[in-house]
Amino acid sequence: MRQVTVKAEPAALSVDLDSAALLIIDMQRDFLEPGGFGAALGNDVSRLQAAVAPCKAALAAARRLGMLVIHTREGHRPDLSDAPPHKVLRGDPALRIGARGPMGRILVRGEPGHDIIAELYPLKDEPVIDKPGKGAFYQTDLELVLHNHLIDTLFVCGVTTEVCVNTTVREANDRGFRCIVLSDCCASYFPEFHQAGLAMIKAQGGIFGSVTGSAQLLDALAAVPMPKTA
Ligand code: TIU
């Protein structure tokens, strides 16, 4: 047990780092870079850049302490058989899921745009969960991976705050996982939705989870010794 106290809202939390994981949601080129899915939906993708440096700092701290780090990616099979037709048919046909863009086929697994941005690229031993939906538990083995690692608490980063982060936090909460969302490690194309998305999580005594910042997490982790290597 490596117990730390993390300042958070609505209240400070005691966390055993050996039962905690860092979950980084959909920090993919398709959402953060021009020419991908986020841009195809009409968004200003530069708004998501704010989350990159805080995510990088949280990732470095988690890796230093040997915490489990899990990455997710939203995307579909090349034949789109796992993509609901109404999701595919939305928007301009030239910019739909499966259409060719500057980073390959939009939101399709194996294409350059589907991959995680270089700054946060997963290490070989870090699980990457490919998910067809917004929630990271839907039609994936994330819950199994967490149970096998005896994880009960998730520090959550990623994009976008009100879409894939919120959906995943709600799914996690119903499955008994405690979520601590790192506010500056998340971002939205809509600043007001970012704020509202965080407010919804921590309202009512933390109805879906807690919210804190990367600085509060780094403070809590600063004094923790690195794990003993075998
Ligand atoms: N559009 C939007 O805000 N988000 C998504 O479509 N997916 C994720 O949030 N990852």
Residues whose N, C-alpha, C, O or C-beta is under 5 A from the ligand:
A	BS01	TIU	D26 E74 V159 T160 V163 C164
